């Protein structure tokens, strides 16, 4: 049921984004193309789907007025990816060159020097992300022209500013700050707090957006909105911890990006921090020696996987993912038992076992 619904929602949202005129006229043309690029690359479209599912959970007739809010959340998500790829030095996104890489290529006739071209490509990509941020806000504003009550639109925009900008960017900043500290000095709980802001806030935004648009309320403290927000926060924890596992134990063809990036960047994930907490001094040194490598051979990845598995860190994170899924279900059980709740139940199970 979830897969079929996801496909239908993805098609509707992609059409809305493709037909939207906000990027028209952005100059230079390659910047306009970059603004459209990530939102049109496809992907799983989980966040706009969450808008639809959490909206129809409370009003099964709400779908027509959920389209613009869902598209707004998807566009918003994509500007964060553009900036993330610059910060994380990831040159690929969804099996294609990252935004800053494509813009660097577009600048080749103007900037012969490769290093300078790379720097300028990253600068233009930051501008593309900024424009996507504005596009998302404008799309949410225009939801008022398509069935969402004015008081709800005001609340939706305020919530996007609070969760999507204030909270999410704070989470990104904490992630960057943690990368500056010695990995042994960081407690897993500090990474948990970062995840709630960086990943959980965006899923929370999607869920609360759907509920608010369906209920025609601008009040994020309404019991239904607050409850579905807690559900999404638990989803965010499960999603990110599973993502961390896949970053080391997954496969490049399924993920669309190289395995080992988290090791190369020594990302302060609960998985890595739990491993450092559980490993012997010799094991910690062995794992530390596998961080910050330019490239990872299969043998290096296997060595890191053994260390993380044998100390019990992988199983500890798997248990935490299962616990978060249980918390999700505890919140869902308080809501109407309809098709949307069945899909959200399936979504919760998917988060706990996805492989891409």
ABEGO torsion letter per residue (X at the ends): XAAAAAAAAAAAAAAAAAABAAABGBOBAAAAAAAAAAAAAEEAGAAAAAAAAAAAAABAAAAAAAAAAAAAAAAAAAAAAAAAAAAAGBABBGGBBBAAAAAAAAAAAABABAAAAAAAAAAAAAAAAAAAAAAAAAAAAAAAAAGBBAAAAAAAAAAAAAAAAAAAAAAAAAAAAAAABBAAABBAAAAAAAAAAAAAAAAAAAAAAAAAAAAGBABAABAAAAAAAAAAAAAAAAAAAAAAAAAAABBAAAAGBBBGAAAAAGBBBAAAAAAAAABBAAAAAAAAAABGBABBBAAAAAAAAAAAAAAGAAAAAAAAAAAAAAAAAAAAAABBBBAAAAAAAAAAAAAAABAX
